[in-house]
Amino acid sequence: MTWTAPEIDRRHEPYVADERTMLEGWLDHHRDTLVHKCARLTAEQLRTRSVEPSGLTLLGLVRHMADVERWWFRHHAAALELPDLYDYSADPDADHNDIADADPAEAFATLRTEIEAGREAVADLPLEHTFVHRRGDTRNEISLRWVYVHMIEEYARHNGHADLIRERIDGVTGA
């Protein structure tokens, strides 16, 4: 039997809510949208590249977002020491590129696990919670609020990529 990506009953963002509920609602909507873009596709289709020379694939996006969830919510905001999900020693884009033998079921399970683990890790932190993020020689103080906004932006950008890849695969377009 051929594996196919799962269906999802997408949640919609709240129209009236407190700030945290609104941020989490929009983030959940975009998380669901990425999974929705992958629904009913085979492993081979999930590995289909967008367009040469890009190596961007839906499976790579799912793997990347699992890693981004882990990176911002658990590693940075909650200050947990965690190993990398993928081997970046030879390729800084291994989450996207090392997909030939990647198991799609495992990738979707990892995404779900990272979303729930991240949600749990920051549940008791206020949006004003800050941490220092180092990038090269630069040190920035970043708030959990920033992480939520950044994650919404990250998913929204990659969901645009997913729209185009899905249309290339089978012509499916739309929300």
C-alpha positions in Angstrom: 0.0 0.0 0.0 1.3 3.5 -0.9 1.6 5.9 2.0 -0.3 9.2 1.6 -0.1 12.4 3.6 -2.9 12.8 6.2 -6.1 14.8 5.8 -6.6 17.5 8.3 -9.6 19.3 9.7 -8.1 22.8 9.6 -8.8 25.2 12.5 -9.5 28.8 11.7 -8.1 31.7 13.5 -10.2 33.4 16.2 -11.8 36.7 15.3 -12.0 38.1 18.8 -9.7 36.9 21.6 -6.9 37.9 23.9 -3.5 38.4 22.4 -2.1 35.0 23.2 -5.1 33.1 22.0 -5.0 35.2 18.8 -1.3 34.5 18.2 -1.8 30.8 18.9 -4.9 30.7 16.8 -3.2 32.2 13.8 -0.1 30.0 14.3 -2.3 26.8 14.5 -4.2 28.0 11.3 -0.9 28.2 9.4 0.4 24.9 10.8 -2.8 23.2 9.6 -2.5 24.9 6.2 1.0 23.4 5.6 -0.4 19.9 6.5 -3.5 20.6 4.3 -1.2 21.4 1.4 0.3 18.0 1.7 -2.9 16.0 2.1 -3.5 13.0 -0.2 0.0 13.1 -1.7 2.2 10.1 -1.9 5.8 10.0 -0.6 7.1 10.4 -4.1 4.9 13.5 -4.6 6.0 15.0 -1.3 9.6 14.7 -2.6 8.8 16.5 -5.9 11.0 19.5 -6.4 9.4 22.9 -7.0 11.3 23.9 -10.1 15.0 23.6 -11.1 17.4 24.6 -9.7 15.6 24.7 -6.4 15.5 21.7 -4.2 12.4 22.9 -2.3 9.9 20.1 -1.6 6.8 19.7 0.5 8.5 17.0 2.6 11.5 19.4 3.1 9.1 22.1 4.2 7.5 19.8 6.8 10.9 18.7 8.1 12.1 22.3 8.2 9.1 23.6 10.1 9.5 20.8 12.7 13.1 22.0 13.2 12.0 25.6 13.4 9.3 24.8 16.0 12.0 23.0 18.1 14.5 25.8 17.6 12.4 28.8 18.6 10.0 27.4 21.2 12.0 24.8 23.0 15.6 25.6 22.4 15.5 29.3 22.6 12.3 30.5 24.4 12.3 27.6 27.0 16.1 27.4 27.1 16.1 23.6 26.7 19.3 21.8 25.6 18.2 19.6 22.6 20.1 17.7 19.9 19.4 18.7 16.3 16.7 16.9 14.5 18.9 16.5 11.4 22.6 16.1 10.7 23.7 19.5 9.7 27.4 18.7 9.8 27.8 18.4 6.1 24.8 20.4 4.9 23.3 23.4 6.7 20.1 22.7 4.8 19.9 19.0 5.6 16.2 19.4 6.7 15.4 20.4 3.1 18.0 18.5 1.2 18.4 15.1 2.9 15.0 13.7 1.9 15.7 10.8 -0.5 15.4 8.2 2.2 13.3 10.4 4.7 10.1 8.7 5.9 7.1 11.1 5.3 5.1 9.4 8.1 8.0 10.1 10.5 8.3 13.7 9.3 4.7 14.4 9.9 4.9 12.7 13.3 7.9 14.7 14.2 6.2 18.0 13.2 3.2 17.1 15.5 5.5 16.1 18.3 7.5 19.4 18.0 4.4 21.5 17.9 3.0 19.9 21.1 6.3 19.9 22.9 6.8 23.5 22.0 3.3 24.4 23.1 3.9 22.7 26.4 7.4 24.2 26.9 6.1 27.8 26.7 2.6 27.4 28.2 3.6 29.0 31.5 5.8 31.7 30.0 4.3 35.2 29.5 4.5 36.8 26.1 6.9 39.3 27.6 9.4 36.5 28.5 12.7 37.3 26.9 15.9 35.5 26.0 19.2 36.4 24.3 19.7 35.1 20.8 23.1 35.2 19.3 23.7 35.3 15.6 27.4 35.7 14.8 28.7 38.6 16.8 25.2 40.1 17.3 23.2 39.5 20.5 19.5 40.3 20.4 17.0 40.2 23.3 13.9 38.5 21.9 10.5 38.1 23.4 8.2 35.1 23.3 5.7 37.4 21.5 8.3 37.9 18.8 8.7 34.2 18.5 4.9 33.8 17.9 4.9 36.5 15.3 8.0 35.2 13.6 6.5 31.6 13.5 3.3 32.9 11.9 5.5 34.7 9.3 7.6 31.7 8.7 4.7 29.4 8.1 2.9 32.0 5.9 6.0 32.4 3.7 6.5 28.6 3.4 2.8 28.0 2.8 3.1 30.2 -0.2 5.9 27.9 -1.4 3.7 25.0 -0.6 0.9 26.4 -2.7 3.1 26.6 -5.8 4.6 23.2 -5.3 1.2 21.6 -4.8 -0.1 23.3 -8.0 2.9 21.9 -9.9 2.3 18.4 -8.6 -1.4 17.9 -9.3 -2.9 21.3 -10.1 -4.6 21.7 -6.7 -4.8 25.4 -5.7 -6.5 27.5 -3.1 -6.6 27.7 0.7 
